[in-house]
Amino acid sequence: MPKTILVTGSTDGIGLETAKMLVSQGHQVLLHGRNRAKLEDAEKALSVLHAGGRVESYVADLSRMADVEALAKAVAERHAKLDVLINNAGIFKTPDPVTQDGLDVRFVVNTLAPYLLTRRLLPLLGASGRVVNLSSAAQAPVDPEALAGRARLADMDAYAQSKLAITAWSRVMAQALREGPAIIAVNPGSMLGSKMVKEGFGVAGGDIRIGAEILTRAALADEFAAASGQYFDNDKGQFAPPHPDALDPRKSEEIVRVIEAVLAELTK
């Protein structure tokens, strides 16, 4: 049965490749991007896939919480049900890492935006839904001061901490939501050939289909239906322990407290 799936950051890289796979299987895919022209190009490319599913597109800048709120509202206005949310959008290296709110954009886009979007879309996802959060093999202990925008970090430090943070809140939220949806953090594979890897490390990277295939599996396969709160490491090809801090209830709950405090200030 065709499913309705929102993929953030789906105008290029792993997100676009994942969307192609899902549309090719007949699913309705809600594309997201911050660049309207790129989004239109992606929608056109996917709409002509043979026997493909339906495609819609939504513009939002995930570094702005008002845009995240607007995205959730727009999806809810057009859909009574969402089967899967894939929080794929991410950022690593940028010449201007500080947002207009004084926060590190890596934490905002990689951690805060998916948290808020997931919260807002929970009514559409219901007990049978699924949330797939993009984690990474790069995970580092989170400095709460940096997460709150009161300390500055180097690019790699900010990225790695943001990925531990999304892994931690995935587990905390999954444990709190006993009635679902399933929330799974996934490392799609290290050094795949996304724009992020090319710009950040100056290398071509591996086949992005490796990442798209595991995200498609995480969205649809039965093996992930009962995996809420777990972490899938595609470098190992299996569910595996994330960074120890993501398994520490005290540290994970502190991360969530800071996230909620920051969002409360941004969305008041």
C-alpha positions in Angstrom: 0.0 0.0 0.0 1.5 3.4 -1.0 2.7 5.5 2.0 3.0 9.3 2.4 6.5 10.2 3.3 8.1 13.6 4.0 11.9 13.8 3.3 13.6 17.0 4.4 16.6 18.2 2.5 15.5 16.3 -0.6 16.7 18.6 -3.4 20.1 16.9 -3.7 22.4 14.2 -2.3 21.1 11.3 -0.1 17.7 13.0 0.4 17.0 13.3 -3.4 18.2 9.8 -4.0 16.0 8.5 -1.2 13.0 10.4 -2.7 13.7 8.9 -6.1 13.7 5.4 -4.6 10.5 6.0 -2.7 8.7 7.6 -5.7 9.8 4.7 -7.9 8.1 2.3 -5.5 4.9 4.2 -5.9 4.9 6.1 -2.6 3.7 9.7 -2.3 6.7 11.8 -1.4 6.7 15.3 0.1 9.9 17.0 -1.0 11.4 19.7 1.1 14.1 22.3 0.3 15.0 25.9 1.1 15.7 26.8 -2.6 12.5 27.0 -4.6 14.2 26.6 -8.0 16.1 23.5 -6.9 12.9 22.2 -5.4 11.0 22.7 -8.6 13.7 20.9 -10.6 13.6 17.9 -8.2 9.8 17.7 -8.4 9.9 17.7 -12.2 12.6 15.0 -12.2 10.7 12.8 -9.8 7.2 13.4 -11.4 8.2 11.7 -14.7 9.5 8.5 -13.1 7.8 5.5 -14.7 4.9 4.3 -12.6 6.1 6.7 -9.9 4.1 7.9 -6.9 2.8 11.4 -6.4 5.2 14.2 -5.5 4.6 17.5 -3.6 7.1 20.1 -2.6 7.5 22.5 0.4 9.9 25.4 0.8 11.3 26.1 4.3 14.6 27.3 5.8 15.2 24.9 8.7 17.5 27.4 10.3 14.4 29.5 11.1 11.9 27.9 13.6 9.1 30.0 12.1 9.7 28.2 8.8 9.7 24.8 10.6 6.3 25.7 12.2 5.0 26.8 8.8 6.2 23.6 7.1 4.4 21.4 9.7 1.3 23.5 9.3 1.4 23.3 5.5 1.8 19.5 5.6 -1.1 19.2 8.1 -3.3 21.3 6.0 -2.9 18.9 3.0 -2.7 15.6 4.8 -4.6 14.0 7.6 -2.0 11.3 7.9 1.8 11.1 7.4 3.3 7.6 7.4 7.0 8.5 7.6 9.0 11.5 8.4 12.7 11.3 7.3 14.7 14.1 9.0 17.4 14.1 6.4 18.4 17.8 6.1 21.7 18.7 7.6 24.6 21.1 7.5 28.3 20.7 8.3 30.5 23.5 7.0 29.3 27.1 6.3 31.0 30.5 6.1 28.4 31.9 8.6 27.7 29.3 11.3 25.7 31.7 13.6 22.0 32.2 13.0 20.1 35.4 13.4 19.1 34.0 16.8 22.7 33.6 17.9 22.7 29.8 17.7 25.1 27.5 15.9 23.4 26.6 12.6 24.6 23.0 12.9 22.6 22.5 16.1 19.6 24.4 14.7 19.3 22.4 11.4 20.7 19.1 12.5 19.1 18.9 16.0 16.5 21.6 16.9 14.6 21.7 13.6 14.0 18.0 13.4 12.9 17.9 17.0 10.4 20.6 16.5 9.1 19.3 13.2 8.7 15.8 14.7 6.8 17.2 17.7 4.5 19.2 15.4 3.8 16.3 13.1 3.2 13.6 15.8 -0.6 13.9 15.4 -0.3 13.0 11.7 2.1 10.1 12.4 0.1 8.3 15.0 1.0 5.0 16.5 1.8 3.3 13.2 4.0 6.0 11.9 7.8 6.2 11.7 10.4 8.9 12.2 13.9 8.3 10.7 16.5 10.7 12.0 19.8 11.2 10.3 22.6 10.6 12.7 26.3 10.0 11.9 29.3 7.9 12.9 30.7 11.3 14.0 29.2 11.7 17.5 30.8 13.7 20.3 29.7 14.7 23.8 27.4 17.7 23.8 28.4 20.9 25.4 25.0 22.3 26.7 26.4 25.9 26.4 27.1 25.4 22.7 23.7 23.8 22.1 22.2 26.9 23.8 24.3 29.3 21.7 26.4 30.5 24.5 29.7 28.9 23.3 31.2 28.6 19.8 32.7 25.4 18.3 34.8 24.5 15.3 32.9 23.0 12.4 33.6 19.3 13.1 32.9 19.7 16.8 29.6 21.4 16.2 28.6 18.8 13.6 29.5 15.8 15.7 27.8 17.2 18.8 24.7 17.9 16.8 24.6 14.3 15.6 25.0 13.0 19.1 22.2 15.3 20.2 19.7 14.1 17.6 20.6 10.5 18.4 20.0 11.2 22.1 16.7 12.9 21.7 15.5 10.2 19.3 15.9 7.7 22.2 14.4 9.9 24.8 11.4 10.7 22.7 10.9 7.1 21.6 10.9 6.0 25.3 8.4 8.7 26.2 6.0 7.9 23.3 4.8 4.5 24.3 2.1 4.5 21.7 4.5 5.3 18.9 5.5 6.4 16.3 8.7 4.4 16.0 11.7 6.8 16.1 15.0 5.5 14.8 18.4 7.2 14.4 20.4 6.1 11.4 24.0 6.6 10.4 23.5 6.3 6.6 27.2 5.6 6.0 30.4 7.4 6.4 31.9 9.7 3.8 29.2 9.2 1.1 29.3 11.5 -1.9 26.9 14.2 -0.7 27.3 17.9 -1.2 28.2 18.1 2.5 31.1 15.7 2.2 32.4 17.3 -1.0 32.3 20.8 0.5 33.4 19.8 3.9 36.2 17.4 3.1 37.1 18.1 -0.6 36.6 14.5 -1.6 34.1 12.8 -4.0 32.9 10.4 -1.4 31.2 7.0 -1.8 28.0 6.0 -3.6 25.1 8.0 -2.1 22.7 5.1 -3.0 24.2 3.3 0.0 22.6 6.0 2.2 19.4 6.2 0.2 18.9 2.4 0.4 19.2 2.3 4.2 16.9 5.3 4.6 14.3 3.6 2.4 14.6 0.4 4.4 14.3 2.3 7.7 11.2 4.0 6.3 9.5 0.9 5.0 11.0 -2.4 6.2 9.4 -4.5 8.9 12.7 -4.9 10.7 12.5 -1.2 11.7 8.9 -1.2 12.8 9.7 -2.4 16.4 13.1 -0.6 16.6 11.9 2.6 18.2 14.7 4.2 20.2 17.5 2.2 18.5 20.4 3.3 16.4 21.2 1.7 13.1 24.9 2.0 12.0 25.1 1.4 8.3 28.9 1.3 8.4 28.3 -2.0 10.3 25.1 -2.9 8.5 23.2 -3.5 11.8 21.7 -2.0 14.9 24.5 -1.0 17.2 25.2 1.1 20.3 25.6 4.8 19.6 28.0 7.0 21.5 27.7 6.1 25.2 26.4 9.5 26.1 23.3 8.8 23.9 22.6 5.8 26.2 23.1 7.7 29.4 19.6 8.8 30.6 21.0 11.7 32.6 23.0 13.2 29.8 20.3 12.5 27.2 17.6 14.1 29.3 19.8 17.2 29.8 20.2 17.5 26.1 16.4 17.4 25.7 15.9 19.9 28.5 18.3 22.4 26.7 16.6 21.7 23.3 13.1 22.4 24.8 14.4 25.5 26.6 15.9 26.9 23.4 12.8 26.1 21.4 10.5 27.7 24.0 12.5 30.9 23.6 12.4 30.8 19.8 8.8 29.9 19.4 7.2 32.0 22.2 
